[in-house]
Structure formats: C-alpha cells, structure tokens
Amino acid sequence: MSTPEQLNKPADRKEPTPMRVYVKGRIEQSRLFDGSRFTRIITPAPDAYSRPQVIEIKSKQRLGEKGDEIAVVCALGGYQRKPYQVTDKETGERVTLVPVDHTLEAVEQS
C-alpha cells in the first residue's frame, strides 16, 4: 500500500533540495548596496484574477538587465525582528508578536 507522500509525488520527480527556491520572472530593478546586488523580480500571476508577486534576490553578481526574463535558484533564509506587544481586539488579551522576514539569496557558481 502507498503512503500519502508517495501518492502526492510524481514518480519521475526528484526530491527537492531543502531550503532552495526556484524563481522565474522579469527584472524590474537592480541596486548595489554594501557590496551586494539586490534585484527586484516580478513573477507571473498564477491566473488572470490574481496579482503577480514581487520579490528581491540578493546576489554577488548582476542577474541581468531591467526587463530581462530570468530563472534562478535561491537559498531561502530568514530572521526574526524585534518583538512587540499588541492587544487582541476580540479578547483584550496582550500578546507578543515576533515578525519574521524571509530572504532569498542567489545560489551562484564559484
């Protein structure tokens, strides 16, 4: 008998690499900051009724020129920001929220 994981996985597909993301889209902007290049990418919308996603990828080298369509593998990262207190409007309870930011860094060949 097959497990649920086996049923949901195509037989010819490789196991994904942990903490890697495949990004495909068009370059909107590129900037240099503190020795690193930051490239803003707009991705195709999943369907006609949704908005495209906008992400930023950090890299050592330029990924392309404005308007170029690119595909790049990125390392997924992230970090916590400063926690802060908020009051739940329904219960009045004070809770601590800890914002988390995600980062994408291009996996570049040496």
Backbone as a chain_set.jsonl record, in Angstrom:
{"seq": "MSTPEQLNKPADRKEPTPMRVYVKGRIEQSRLFDGSRFTRIITPAPDAYSRPQVIEIKSKQRLGEKGDEIAVVCALGGYQRKPYQVTDKETGERVTLVPVDHTLEAVEQS", "coords": {"N": [[0.839, -1.187, 0.0], [0.467, 2.27, -0.712], [1.917, 5.206, 0.756], [0.548, 8.411, 1.85], [2.4, 10.402, 1.094], [3.793, 9.222, -1.029], [1.764, 8.981, -2.889], [1.24, 11.626, -3.572], [3.502, 12.45, -4.873], [5.071, 12.749, -7.959], [6.358, 10.015, -9.892], [8.625, 10.384, -11.521], [9.869, 12.627, -10.564], [12.439, 14.436, -8.913], [13.616, 14.499, -5.519], [13.08, 17.489, -3.74], [15.599, 19.98, -3.026], [16.43, 20.84, 0.246], [15.581, 24.024, 1.593], [15.852, 25.506, -0.767], [14.794, 27.52, -3.5], [13.11, 27.925, -6.53], [13.03, 30.523, -8.736], [11.275, 32.423, -11.094], [10.965, 35.043, -13.349], [10.571, 38.568, -14.262], [13.051, 41.077, -14.396], [12.776, 43.994, -12.545], [14.133, 46.005, -11.226], [17.458, 46.855, -10.164], [19.907, 47.134, -7.673], [22.868, 48.276, -5.992], [24.208, 47.614, -2.867], [26.218, 47.999, -0.131], [28.213, 46.263, -1.12], [26.767, 44.107, -2.119], [24.455, 42.887, -4.565], [21.1, 43.709, -5.17], [18.228, 42.523, -6.547], [15.143, 43.266, -7.868], [12.388, 41.299, -8.62], [9.58, 40.604, -10.626], [7.037, 38.293, -10.635], [5.206, 36.025, -12.815], [1.643, 36.256, -12.71], [-0.381, 33.832, -11.041], [-2.878, 33.309, -12.148], [-5.517, 34.808, -14.168], [-6.916, 36.421, -12.421], [-5.472, 37.161, -10.208], [-2.779, 38.868, -8.499], [0.592, 39.58, -9.599], [3.543, 38.396, -7.905], [6.035, 40.168, -6.056], [9.425, 40.065, -5.499], [12.674, 40.157, -3.869], [16.008, 39.49, -4.654], [19.134, 38.677, -3.346], [22.47, 38.928, -4.477], [25.855, 38.23, -5.604], [26.692, 38.947, -8.097], [25.472, 40.699, -11.027], [22.233, 39.826, -12.06], [20.99, 40.222, -14.453], [19.661, 42.51, -16.938], [17.343, 45.312, -16.634], [14.06, 44.36, -17.411], [14.76, 41.909, -18.455], [13.932, 38.443, -18.701], [14.289, 36.028, -16.262], [15.491, 32.998, -14.684], [16.23, 31.582, -11.647], [17.932, 29.783, -9.066], [17.512, 29.951, -5.621], [18.734, 30.375, -2.26], [16.823, 29.917, 0.573], [16.245, 31.966, 3.314], [16.049, 33.619, 6.533], [15.032, 35.784, 9.261], [14.382, 36.857, 12.646], [12.644, 39.745, 13.759], [12.474, 42.594, 15.995], [10.531, 41.849, 18.846], [7.126, 42.787, 19.665], [4.396, 44.158, 21.602], [0.89, 43.6, 21.351], [-2.643, 44.249, 21.529], [-5.266, 41.995, 21.566], [-8.142, 42.523, 19.766], [-10.592, 41.252, 20.068], [-10.518, 39.725, 22.476], [-9.134, 41.265, 24.298], [-6.76, 40.518, 25.36], [-3.234, 40.793, 25.961], [-0.697, 40.19, 23.721], [2.455, 38.904, 22.513], [4.031, 39.652, 19.54], [6.225, 38.403, 17.088], [7.827, 39.504, 14.429], [8.784, 37.973, 11.343], [11.131, 37.943, 8.786], [11.653, 36.919, 5.446], [14.35, 35.863, 3.374], [15.973, 35.805, 0.163], [18.657, 34.434, -1.485], [20.728, 34.34, -4.267], [21.88, 31.262, -5.583], [24.992, 30.878, -6.499], [27.429, 29.959, -8.941], [30.77, 29.15, -8.214]], "CA": [[0.0, 0.0, 0.0], [1.233, 3.51, -0.815], [1.693, 6.221, 1.776], [0.07, 9.664, 1.237], [3.515, 11.119, 0.48], [4.086, 8.582, -2.309], [0.663, 9.264, -3.809], [1.295, 13.027, -3.987], [4.788, 12.726, -5.507], [5.235, 12.082, -9.247], [7.425, 9.013, -9.868], [9.826, 10.842, -12.223], [10.339, 13.886, -9.99], [13.483, 14.322, -7.901], [13.341, 15.07, -4.197], [13.569, 18.872, -3.723], [16.7, 20.312, -2.133], [15.924, 21.655, 1.354], [15.896, 25.451, 1.68], [16.113, 26.054, -2.097], [13.6, 28.027, -4.161], [13.279, 28.232, -7.96], [12.309, 31.772, -9.018], [11.235, 32.785, -12.506], [10.247, 36.301, -13.511], [11.184, 39.658, -15.009], [13.778, 42.038, -13.569], [12.18, 45.329, -12.505], [15.105, 46.971, -10.727], [18.659, 46.286, -9.56], [20.662, 48.155, -6.946], [24.051, 47.812, -5.286], [24.248, 48.133, -1.508], [27.182, 47.396, 0.777], [28.937, 45.197, -1.803], [25.866, 43.074, -2.635], [23.477, 43.313, -5.569], [19.72, 43.368, -4.837], [17.458, 42.559, -7.784], [13.701, 43.116, -7.677], [11.791, 40.454, -9.65], [8.126, 40.455, -10.621], [6.743, 36.96, -11.15], [3.915, 35.959, -13.498], [0.49, 35.966, -11.856], [-0.814, 32.442, -11.209], [-4.049, 33.259, -13.021], [-5.961, 36.115, -14.652], [-7.611, 37.174, -11.378], [-4.606, 37.426, -9.071], [-1.675, 39.788, -8.745], [1.928, 38.979, -9.608], [4.334, 38.575, -6.687], [7.276, 40.931, -6.203], [10.421, 39.599, -4.541], [14.011, 40.705, -4.049], [17.044, 38.469, -4.543], [20.485, 39.176, -3.082], [23.477, 38.174, -5.218], [27.168, 38.863, -5.719], [26.803, 39.453, -9.458], [24.241, 41.155, -11.67], [21.455, 38.707, -12.6], [20.543, 40.602, -15.781], [19.27, 43.913, -17.115], [15.926, 45.604, -16.447], [13.232, 43.822, -18.475], [15.164, 40.537, -18.776], [13.242, 37.325, -18.05], [15.321, 35.163, -15.702], [15.146, 31.893, -13.795], [17.374, 31.444, -10.755], [17.742, 29.014, -7.837], [17.899, 30.773, -4.478], [18.725, 29.813, -0.911], [15.812, 30.559, 1.407], [16.714, 32.287, 4.657], [15.145, 34.489, 7.266], [15.456, 36.226, 10.581], [13.363, 37.475, 13.492], [12.83, 41.155, 14.107], [12.197, 42.932, 17.391], [9.159, 41.54, 19.266], [6.338, 43.893, 20.207], [3.132, 43.793, 22.244], [-0.361, 44.08, 20.768], [-3.841, 43.837, 22.249], [-6.262, 41.306, 20.741], [-9.362, 43.334, 19.792], [-11.747, 40.445, 20.478], [-10.418, 39.232, 23.85], [-8.473, 42.232, 25.159], [-5.522, 39.918, 25.844], [-1.978, 41.312, 25.425], [0.136, 39.114, 23.174], [3.712, 39.327, 21.92], [4.237, 39.25, 18.156], [7.617, 38.439, 16.646], [7.842, 39.493, 12.964], [9.821, 37.184, 10.693], [11.373, 38.333, 7.401], [12.277, 35.902, 4.617], [15.356, 36.364, 2.439], [16.352, 34.947, -0.952], [20.0, 34.726, -1.977], [21.015, 33.529, -5.437], [22.895, 30.219, -5.477], [25.873, 31.208, -7.612], [28.565, 29.06, -9.179], [32.046, 29.788, -7.84]], "C": [[0.879, 1.244, 0.0], [0.904, 4.442, 0.338], [1.163, 7.484, 1.097], [1.176, 10.444, 0.538], [3.835, 10.54, -0.9], [3.002, 8.877, -3.341], [0.742, 10.679, -4.365], [2.571, 13.377, -4.743], [4.873, 12.009, -6.855], [6.449, 11.158, -9.223], [8.714, 9.521, -10.498], [10.413, 12.13, -11.648], [11.369, 13.637, -8.899], [13.005, 14.937, -6.592], [13.87, 16.504, -4.183], [14.711, 19.055, -2.724], [16.16, 21.194, -1.014], [16.44, 23.097, 1.281], [16.329, 26.055, 0.353], [14.784, 26.417, -2.749], [13.948, 28.349, -5.609], [12.406, 29.441, -8.276], [12.41, 32.08, -10.505], [10.415, 34.061, -12.632], [11.047, 37.319, -14.3], [11.843, 40.643, -14.04], [13.122, 43.413, -13.699], [13.208, 46.386, -12.105], [16.293, 46.218, -10.135], [19.408, 47.412, -8.878], [21.836, 47.506, -6.234], [24.042, 48.446, -3.906], [25.253, 47.329, -0.698], [27.877, 46.175, 0.165], [28.08, 44.06, -2.342], [24.888, 43.687, -3.618], [22.097, 42.83, -5.12], [18.874, 43.585, -6.084], [15.992, 42.312, -7.473], [13.118, 42.395, -8.884], [10.269, 40.484, -9.501], [7.826, 39.126, -11.306], [5.415, 36.968, -11.894], [2.794, 35.663, -12.493], [0.044, 34.53, -12.1], [-2.032, 32.284, -12.124], [-4.491, 34.685, -13.354], [-6.573, 36.992, -13.563], [-6.759, 37.444, -10.145], [-3.445, 38.327, -9.482], [-0.347, 39.046, -8.815], [2.635, 39.267, -8.283], [5.586, 39.373, -7.01], [8.223, 40.467, -5.104], [11.745, 40.278, -4.821], [15.03, 39.605, -3.772], [18.392, 39.15, -4.34], [21.471, 38.298, -3.854], [24.806, 38.93, -5.204], [27.318, 39.54, -7.073], [25.445, 39.927, -9.957], [23.535, 39.947, -12.291], [20.956, 38.977, -14.017], [20.21, 42.079, -15.812], [17.768, 44.076, -16.881], [15.143, 45.105, -17.668], [13.586, 42.403, -18.878], [14.295, 39.536, -18.017], [14.323, 36.372, -17.559], [14.692, 34.015, -14.92], [16.391, 31.63, -12.959], [16.984, 30.594, -9.545], [18.292, 29.849, -6.693], [17.898, 29.952, -3.193], [17.723, 30.618, -0.098], [16.386, 30.765, 2.796], [15.699, 33.153, 5.361], [15.704, 34.843, 8.624], [14.271, 36.838, 11.316], [13.695, 38.941, 13.688], [12.444, 41.358, 15.57], [10.743, 42.605, 17.756], [8.448, 42.792, 19.788], [5.004, 43.376, 20.721], [1.948, 44.384, 21.479], [-1.507, 43.572, 21.632], [-4.82, 43.214, 21.269], [-7.577, 42.047, 20.881], [-10.577, 42.559, 20.273], [-11.704, 40.081, 21.954], [-9.824, 40.252, 24.818], [-7.141, 41.726, 25.713], [-4.307, 40.564, 25.175], [-1.138, 40.13, 24.963], [1.401, 39.717, 22.572], [3.799, 38.775, 20.5], [5.715, 39.388, 17.815], [7.608, 38.365, 15.117], [9.017, 38.674, 12.432], [9.921, 37.634, 9.24], [12.072, 37.193, 6.679], [13.281, 36.576, 3.676], [15.59, 35.328, 1.338], [17.726, 35.379, -1.431], [20.31, 33.77, -3.124], [22.104, 32.507, -5.139], [23.775, 30.373, -6.713], [27.008, 30.21, -7.713], [29.843, 29.812, -8.862], [32.975, 29.913, -9.013]], "O": [[1.926, 1.263, 0.647], [-0.223, 4.472, 0.834], [1.31, 7.624, -0.117], [0.936, 11.076, -0.491], [4.118, 11.288, -1.836], [3.292, 9.007, -4.53], [0.352, 10.914, -5.509], [2.706, 14.507, -5.212], [4.761, 10.784, -6.902], [7.46, 11.482, -8.601], [9.798, 9.134, -10.061], [11.371, 12.667, -12.205], [11.204, 12.746, -8.066], [12.11, 15.782, -6.569], [15.014, 16.724, -4.579], [14.774, 18.368, -1.705], [15.5, 22.196, -1.288], [17.6, 23.337, 0.945], [17.096, 27.017, 0.338], [13.781, 25.723, -2.579], [14.971, 28.979, -5.878], [11.188, 29.393, -8.106], [13.487, 32.008, -11.098], [9.312, 34.156, -12.095], [12.058, 36.995, -14.922], [11.274, 40.995, -13.007], [12.936, 43.928, -14.802], [13.162, 47.52, -12.582], [16.154, 45.089, -9.663], [19.535, 48.509, -9.424], [21.796, 46.319, -5.912], [23.888, 49.661, -3.775], [25.14, 46.107, -0.598], [28.101, 45.175, 0.847], [28.607, 43.136, -2.962], [24.538, 44.862, -3.513], [21.941, 41.672, -4.733], [18.809, 44.694, -6.614], [15.632, 41.289, -6.892], [13.318, 42.811, -10.025], [9.74, 40.4, -8.393], [8.298, 38.864, -12.412], [4.574, 37.829, -11.635], [2.988, 34.907, -11.542], [0.083, 34.055, -13.235], [-2.194, 31.26, -12.788], [-3.9, 35.652, -12.872], [-6.733, 38.196, -13.768], [-7.279, 37.914, -9.133], [-3.174, 38.515, -10.668], [-0.173, 38.01, -8.173], [2.352, 40.267, -7.625], [6.134, 39.267, -8.108], [7.87, 40.474, -3.924], [11.928, 40.898, -5.868], [14.928, 38.882, -2.781], [18.749, 40.079, -5.065], [21.33, 37.075, -3.884], [24.869, 40.105, -4.842], [27.981, 40.57, -7.194], [24.406, 39.599, -9.384], [24.167, 39.138, -12.97], [20.542, 38.047, -14.71], [20.442, 42.807, -14.847], [17.015, 43.103, -16.923], [15.509, 45.386, -18.809], [12.806, 41.748, -19.569], [13.962, 39.743, -16.85], [15.178, 35.95, -18.336], [13.52, 34.062, -14.547], [17.484, 31.472, -13.503], [15.856, 30.67, -9.058], [19.396, 30.387, -6.777], [17.165, 28.972, -3.059], [17.768, 31.848, -0.08], [16.948, 29.843, 3.386], [14.609, 33.393, 4.842], [16.704, 34.286, 9.077], [13.295, 37.276, 10.707], [14.859, 39.33, 13.772], [12.13, 40.405, 16.282], [9.821, 43.031, 17.06], [9.081, 43.726, 20.282], [4.543, 42.303, 20.332], [2.0, 45.525, 21.02], [-1.363, 42.597, 22.369], [-5.169, 43.825, 20.259], [-8.087, 42.192, 21.992], [-11.502, 43.15, 20.831], [-12.735, 40.119, 22.626], [-9.99, 40.12, 26.031], [-6.471, 42.44, 26.459], [-4.332, 40.852, 23.978], [-0.898, 39.189, 25.719], [1.422, 40.882, 22.175], [3.658, 37.571, 20.287], [6.37, 40.357, 18.2], [7.405, 37.288, 14.557], [10.105, 38.685, 13.006], [8.911, 37.7, 8.539], [12.979, 36.568, 7.229], [13.08, 37.71, 3.243], [15.426, 34.127, 1.556], [17.941, 36.55, -1.746], [20.177, 32.554, -2.986], [23.121, 32.829, -4.525], [23.366, 30.045, -7.827], [27.487, 29.684, -6.708], [29.979, 30.986, -9.207], [34.085, 30.426, -8.869]]}, "num_chains": 1, "name": "protein.A"}
